[in-house]
Amino acid sequence: MVRMTRSKTFQAYLPSCHRTYSCIHCRAHLANHDELISKSFQGSQGRAYLFNSVVNVGCGPAEERVLLTGLHAVADIYCENCKTTLGWKYEHALRAVRSIKRASSSSSWPT
């Protein structure tokens, strides 16, 4: 009789010489500090970080969501090791997003 076992998902490990970001639940490596683009994002549960690239994450199906900057196609991302939802990734913007820089340089908001 052959016994089937589920194999463990391959897990990438980032170099320990760099500061890394990891899953809060299982400590799987997610990104090097060098990949951090911005800490200025706001998610539904608080502050969110934007990374250039990540490892050890899976992706759910894309769906349309209204975010602070307009309507976007986004997909939830989750830790491949423990399946905890980590946040989302942008697939594409569905409406043109006005530049914050341009809007803040004028004396009043357009109506």
N, C-alpha and C positions, 0 to 999 in steps of 0.2 A: 504494500500500500504506500503510495506517495503522499507525503504530507506537504501541503502548500502553505508557505508562510509569506507574509507580506514583507518585501524588502524595504529597508529604510531609505528614505530619499537622500540622495547625495547632498552634502552640505559643503558650501564653499567657506573657507577660512581666510580671512584677510590678514596681511602681515601685522605682527604684534608691535612693530616699530612705529605704527601710525595710530592716531586716536581713531577709534571706531565707534559706530553706532550699532546697537544690537537690540533684539527683541526684548521687551521688558519681562516677558514671561519665561522664555526658554534660553535667552542669551545667545541665540543664533546671530552671527554677524550679518549686518545689513548693508553698511556702507562705510567707506573711509571718510574722515573729516575733509579730505581734499575734494571730495565729490559734493560737498554741501554748497548749494547756490544761494539759498536764502532761508532766514528764520522768520520772515515777515508774512507768512501765510496764516490764515485763520480757518480752522476746521470746525466741524459741528461740536467737537469735544474739547476745543481749546487750540493752543498754538500748534501750527503744523510747519514742517520743514520741507524744503524743495531740494531734491538731490538730482545730480546729473545722471548717475547710474547707481543701481542697487543690486545685491545678490540675495539668494535664498528667499525670494518672494514669488508668489503665484498671483495670478490675475483673474478676476471675475469677468463677467460679461460687461460690455460698455452699455451705458444708459445715459439718457439726457437728464441733467440736473441744473437747477438754477443756483449758481454760486454768487458771491458778492460782486463778481465782475461780469455777470451775465449768464447766458445759457451755454453750457458746455457738455460735450460727450466725455464722460469719465468712467473709469472702471475701478472698483475696489481692489486693493492689493492686500495680501495676507502672508503671514510667515509660513513658509513651506514646511517648517519643522513642527510647529504646534498649531497651525491654522488660525492664529489670532489675527483679526482684521487690524491692519496697520494704518491704513489711510486710503488714498486714491491716486490714480494717475490720470493725467489729461490725455484723451484721445485726440480731440480737436475742439476749437471754439465754434459754436454754431452761429454766433452773431459777432460782428466786429466789436472789439473791446476798445474803448477810448483810452488814450494814453493818460495816465494819472499825471504825468509830468506836464502835458499840454493843458489839462484841465486846471491844475493847481497854479499855472502861470497866469491865468486870466483872473481878473478881479472879481468875477461872479460866475456862478455855474450857468451854463446855457439852459434855457427853458424849452 
